[in-house]
Amino acid sequence: MGQGYRRTKTSVSLINYHFVFCPRYRRKVLVNKVEERFKELLAQICKENQWDMIAVEVMPDHCHLFLNGLPTDSPSQVMAKVKGVTSRRLRQEFPHLNHLQSLWTRSFFVSTAENVSSDTIKKYVEEQKTRG
């Protein structure tokens, strides 16, 4: 993968997060054009916040996101930004999502990964759709 340490003016870091989060009531809404647009929004949010998206896999009822973050951003801040922006934009663009009280649940799973296990997690995330 060749992912090394990130350097800023004040820090050197290697912080990889594996997130899993779901739509409210685990509804299968992340399909077709919603899935495509969701991936575009994720890429845009990551770029704006200087997070490196390593892998993403969107299932109809949940999402795996593996990214490299900065030490100034906590996992809660990352999820708040991702869920807040995607919920607002997807509900504006896809009226059939407006019937949900909110698009995402308040909860999420997060795990940190060392550089050694990053390849393993990336492979796991990318293989989610091929599992039976």
C-alpha positions as a Python dict, from the first residue, in 0.01 Angstrom:
ca = {
    (1, 'M'): (0, 0, 0),
    (2, 'G'): (295, 231, 56),
    (3, 'Q'): (116, 445, 310),
    (4, 'G'): (361, 630, 529),
    (5, 'Y'): (355, 885, 804),
    (6, 'R'): (172, 1213, 744),
    (7, 'R'): (356, 1530, 825),
    (8, 'T'): (211, 1870, 908),
    (9, 'K'): (386, 2177, 1047),
    (10, 'T'): (331, 2054, 1403),
    (11, 'S'): (292, 1676, 1387),
    (12, 'V'): (389, 1345, 1234),
    (13, 'S'): (117, 1080, 1246),
    (14, 'L'): (-22, 757, 1111),
    (15, 'I'): (-382, 733, 1226),
    (16, 'N'): (-604, 489, 1036),
    (17, 'Y'): (-970, 449, 1130),
    (18, 'H'): (-1207, 173, 1023),
    (19, 'F'): (-1566, 298, 1057),
    (20, 'V'): (-1889, 105, 1014),
    (21, 'F'): (-2218, 294, 1026),
    (22, 'C'): (-2580, 228, 926),
    (23, 'P'): (-2890, 408, 806),
    (24, 'R'): (-3162, 449, 1067),
    (25, 'Y'): (-3350, 124, 1134),
    (26, 'R'): (-3090, -45, 911),
    (27, 'R'): (-3307, 32, 608),
    (28, 'K'): (-3167, -70, 272),
    (29, 'V'): (-3150, 278, 120),
    (30, 'L'): (-2787, 287, 1),
    (31, 'V'): (-2855, 147, -346),
    (32, 'N'): (-2820, 256, -709),
    (33, 'K'): (-2787, 633, -753),
    (34, 'V'): (-2798, 697, -377),
    (35, 'E'): (-2492, 472, -336),
    (36, 'E'): (-2307, 644, -620),
    (37, 'R'): (-2383, 991, -485),
    (38, 'F'): (-2294, 885, -132),
    (39, 'K'): (-1949, 770, -250),
    (40, 'E'): (-1897, 1100, -434),
    (41, 'L'): (-1991, 1295, -122),
    (42, 'L'): (-1757, 1085, 92),
    (43, 'A'): (-1467, 1153, -144),
    (44, 'Q'): (-1546, 1526, -140),
    (45, 'I'): (-1572, 1542, 242),
    (46, 'C'): (-1245, 1353, 284),
    (47, 'K'): (-1066, 1581, 41),
    (48, 'E'): (-1199, 1897, 208),
    (49, 'N'): (-1085, 1774, 551),
    (50, 'Q'): (-750, 1636, 435),
    (51, 'W'): (-844, 1278, 524),
    (52, 'D'): (-710, 1007, 293),
    (53, 'M'): (-986, 763, 202),
    (54, 'I'): (-810, 426, 182),
    (55, 'A'): (-1114, 211, 108),
    (56, 'V'): (-1491, 236, 112),
    (57, 'E'): (-1760, -24, 56),
    (58, 'V'): (-2126, 59, 63),
    (59, 'M'): (-2378, -215, 133),
    (60, 'P'): (-2753, -146, 107),
    (61, 'D'): (-2787, -125, 488),
    (62, 'H'): (-2440, -19, 610),
    (63, 'C'): (-2111, 134, 508),
    (64, 'H'): (-1747, 47, 577),
    (65, 'L'): (-1510, 344, 558),
    (66, 'F'): (-1135, 308, 606),
    (67, 'L'): (-948, 636, 618),
    (68, 'N'): (-628, 799, 734),
    (69, 'G'): (-703, 1099, 955),
    (70, 'L'): (-519, 1384, 1115),
    (71, 'P'): (-440, 1396, 1488),
    (72, 'T'): (-650, 1712, 1519),
    (73, 'D'): (-970, 1524, 1423),
    (74, 'S'): (-1130, 1277, 1662),
    (75, 'P'): (-1333, 980, 1533),
    (76, 'S'): (-1649, 1149, 1664),
    (77, 'Q'): (-1570, 1464, 1466),
    (78, 'V'): (-1509, 1259, 1152),
    (79, 'M'): (-1843, 1077, 1188),
    (80, 'A'): (-2031, 1396, 1272),
    (81, 'K'): (-1900, 1560, 956),
    (82, 'V'): (-1958, 1255, 734),
    (83, 'K'): (-2307, 1180, 864),
    (84, 'G'): (-2416, 1543, 882),
    (85, 'V'): (-2312, 1643, 531),
    (86, 'T'): (-2423, 1321, 361),
    (87, 'S'): (-2759, 1315, 538),
    (88, 'R'): (-2840, 1673, 442),
    (89, 'R'): (-2722, 1643, 81),
    (90, 'L'): (-2873, 1302, 10),
    (91, 'R'): (-3209, 1402, 155),
    (92, 'Q'): (-3207, 1721, -56),
    (93, 'E'): (-3124, 1531, -374),
    (94, 'F'): (-3338, 1219, -317),
    (95, 'P'): (-3689, 1309, -193),
    (96, 'H'): (-3775, 944, -119),
    (97, 'L'): (-3530, 962, 176),
    (98, 'N'): (-3723, 1245, 344),
    (99, 'H'): (-3969, 1005, 506),
    (100, 'L'): (-3695, 894, 745),
    (101, 'Q'): (-3676, 1090, 1069),
    (102, 'S'): (-3300, 1099, 1015),
    (103, 'L'): (-3084, 918, 762),
    (104, 'W'): (-2822, 775, 1000),
    (105, 'T'): (-2829, 614, 1341),
    (106, 'R'): (-2644, 802, 1614),
    (107, 'S'): (-2410, 508, 1669),
    (108, 'F'): (-2107, 384, 1479),
    (109, 'F'): (-1821, 138, 1510),
    (110, 'V'): (-1463, 262, 1494),
    (111, 'S'): (-1136, 82, 1525),
    (112, 'T'): (-783, 207, 1484),
    (113, 'A'): (-532, 18, 1277),
    (114, 'E'): (-157, 8, 1273),
    (115, 'N'): (29, 26, 946),
    (116, 'V'): (90, -351, 958),
    (117, 'S'): (-280, -437, 974),
    (118, 'S'): (-398, -163, 737),
    (119, 'D'): (-358, -389, 434),
    (120, 'T'): (-567, -655, 605),
    (121, 'I'): (-848, -412, 689),
    (122, 'K'): (-839, -260, 341),
    (123, 'K'): (-876, -607, 188),
    (124, 'Y'): (-1161, -689, 430),
    (125, 'V'): (-1349, -368, 343),
    (126, 'E'): (-1304, -418, -32),
    (127, 'E'): (-1429, -779, -14),
    (128, 'Q'): (-1755, -696, 165),
    (129, 'K'): (-1973, -711, -146),
    (130, 'T'): (-1828, -1042, -259),
    (131, 'R'): (-1924, -1219, 63),
    (132, 'G'): (-2231, -1437, 50),
}
